[in-house]
């Protein structure tokens, strides 16, 4: 007697995930020749920007790379999502940008992910936009602090960082400009929903302005599709549309809508730590591997 469950959609999904996990476990991922500094940005809110920062960073650390997350969003959600204290009296990225504190003085280790460290954000960052206006080289302050931290690690015999992710606020102020100047790459999360490309042309114009005036090496290297639901025609249409605009930047891996991804931040964890067996965790591990392979 045949098992009716053997041909069910759930069985097919489980078999597919098993195949993907096996393929992932067999990959040999190489360290980049130099530290890749990636700003995660989208001026549209609710697209999975912080979620992707947290989970890609955790996935890359899980793959064995040395990763740093810099949280420059005043809400501090990346800090929360990785279990890093960021109360008002915590030394943070605010103190680096405004008071010239060193990264080495504010960096914190992620409690449940080896090789992952975080420069947290505090509520003080909300006023940093105004305070930065009066400072010398205001657009360069994050870049200079990061370069100084790279030298500090080398001089103190610490392993080189492989990846740095900068989580931006969803607006183009001086904090985001600092992130664009400090990075060489921009990763743009785009949700698979109606109005997915809304505001994207403005973001690309802003990046173009930064390239022209402040950071000529900056480029959009990666587009990550989030909140994907394979059951809807809309999601397929958005995928086709985004691929049409960015044929070489879009990752093949799409991040699905997932209860586990949504739940993880309330436990101050990435989905990799919270539920490694989940579909969401698998998708972020695959996306991270794809980012490595694309170099």
N, C-alpha and C positions, 0 to 999 in steps of 0.2 A: 504494500500500500504506500503510495507516495505521500510525502508530507506537504500539505497545502501551503505551509509557511515558507517552504524552500524557494518558491517563486514569487514571494511577496515583495513589495517595494522596500520594506525594512531589511529583508535578507539581502537584496541587491545592494542597498546602501552599506550594510555591514561588510559585504564582500569587497565593495569598492574601497572603503576606508582601510580594510586590511591590506589590500594591494598597495594603496598609497603609503601606508606606514612602513611596509616592507621596502618600498622604493626609497623612501626617505632615510631609512636606517642604513641603506647601502651607499648613500652619497658620501663622497669625500670632498669636503669643502675646504678651500685654501684661504689662508689669511690674506687680506688685501695688502699690496706692497706698501701702502701708507695709510694712515688713519683716514677713514671716510667720515666727513662731517655732513650730516643730513638734517636739513630743516624740514619739519613736518608742518605744512601750512595749508589752510583753506579759509578764506574770509567768510565763508558760509558756515554757520554753526550747525551742530548736530550731525556731522558727516562721519564721525568716528575718528577724529583727529587724535585726541588724547588716548582713546582706546587703542588705536593702532600704534602710537608711540610706545605705550607701555608694553603691549604684547609683542611687537616686533623686537624691541630691546630685550625682553625676557627670552624670546625664542632664539635670538642670536647668541645670547649668553648660554642658553641651553645647548646650542650647537658647539660651544667651546670658545667663543670669541670674548674678548674684553670689551665691555660696552659701558658707555656713560650716557645718562639721560640728563639734559639740562632743562629744567622746568622754568620757562619765563612767562607763563600764564599766571596772572595774579590770583586766579581761582585755585591754583595749586593742585589740580586734579591728578596730574602725573605723579606728584609726590604722594598723594593719598593712595593711588592705585598700586604703588610699589611699597607701601608700608613705611614711608619715611616721615618722621615727625616734622611738622612745619608750622608750629604755633608762632605767634607774633614775636616771641623772644628768641627764636631759632636763627642762627647765622645762615644766610641764604644767598641766592643770586642777587638779591637787592643790595646786599653789602658789598658784593663783588663789583657791581655796576656803579654804585654811588660812592662807596667809601674805599674802593681799591683793595678790598680784602682779596686774598688769594683763593683760587679754587680749592687748593689743598686744605684750607681752613674751614671750608663749608661742605665739602663732599661727604656723602654718607653711603655706607654699604647697604644694599638691599638685603633685608633679613632672610628672605627665603629663596634668593637666586644667587648662586655663586657667580663671580666675574661681572656682576652688574652693580654699578654705583650711580648715585643720583646727586645732582646739585638742586636742592629743593627751592620752591618759591614760597614766600609768605605774603600776607595781606599788605605788607608795606610796599610791595611791587605795584600796587594800584596807583600810588603817587609818583612812581619812578619816571613815567612819561614826562611829567612836568619838571622834575628835578634834573633829568638828563639834558633838557634844553640849554641850560646854562653851563654845562660842562664841556671841557676841551675834548675834541675828537669824539663827540657823543655817539656817532654811528659805529665807531671802531672799538668800543670798550669791551664788548664781549669777545671779539676776535683776539684782541691783545691779551686778555685774561686767559683765554683758552690756549694760545700759543705759549704763554708763560707756564701754564700747567703741564703742557707737553714736555717742556724743558725740565721742569721740576721732577717729573716722573723719571725722565732719562737720567738726570743727575743723581737720583736716589735709588737707582737700580730697580725701579718698578717696570713691569712689562708694559710695552706700548699698547695704547688703546687701539682697537680695531675699528670700532664704530662709535660715533657720537650722534645722538639724536637730540634735536632742540624742539621742544614743544612750544608753539607760539600761541598768543592770544588770537581770537578770530577778528583781527582788525589790523590795518596797516599804520601803526604808530612807530615810535622810536624803538620799542622793544622788538617788534617784528623786523624792523630795518636792521637792528643789531644782529638778529638771527641770520638774516640773508647775507650780511657782510661776513659773518663768521663761517658760513658754510660754503661748500662747493656744489652741493646737490640740494634740490628741493623734491620732497615726496609729497604728492597731493592725493589725499584720500577723497574719493567721490562716491557718494551713496547711490545705490541703484534704485532711485525713486524719481518721481516727476520733478522737474526743475533741477535735475542733477547738475547740469552745466551752467546754471544760473550764477552769475558773479565770477565765473572762471576767467572770462576775458579780461576783467578788471585785475584779477590776480596776476595774470600773465603780463599785462601791461606794467604792473608794479615791478615784477621780476625783471622785465626788460629795462626799466628805468634804473634799477639797482645795478644791472650788468653794465649799463652805459656809464654810470657816474661813480659807482663805489666798488663793484666787485665783478670784473669782466669774466671770471672763470665760473660764475654761478650758472647752473643749468637745471632745468626740470629733467630729472633722471628717471623718476618712477611715478606711475599713477596706480593707485591701489583701489580696486572696486570693493565697497563695503555694503553691508546690509543686503546681500544678494539673496533672493528667493527664487530658486529655479522653477517654481510652480507658476510664476506669473509671466505673462507676455511683456509686461512693462519692463521687468528686469532684463529680459533678453534684448528689448529695444534700446535700453540705456547702454548695455554692453556694446551693442553694434555701433551706437552713436559715438561713444567714447573711443572705441577702437578706430573709428573712422577719422577722428580728430587727432588721435595720438597713437598711431599704429606701432611705434617702436618703444613707447614708454610704458604702456599698460602691462602689468603683470598678468600672466595666465591664471594665477591663483586668485580666486575671488573669496572674500570673507563673507560667510553666510550670516543671515539673521540667526542669533543663537541666544538661548536663555542663559547658558553658562557664561558667555562673554558679558552679558548684561549683569549677571549676579556677582562676578568676580570682584569688581571695585568695592562693593559693600563689605567684603572681607579683607580689603586692602591687599589684594593679590592680583597678579596677572592671571589670565585664564590658563596659562601653562602650569602655574603652581596650583591653582584652584581645582582644575579638573583636566588633567593631562590627556585623559582618554576621550574627551569631548571632540565633536566635529570642529568647533571653533578653535580649540587649541591646535588641532591638526592643520587647519587652514593657515594659521599664523606661522607655524613651524615651516610649512611649505613656502609661504610668501617670503619668509626670512631666507630660506635656502635659495630661492630664486634671485633675491637681491644680491646675495653673495656671488652666485654664478654669473650674473650679469656684469659684475665688477664695476 
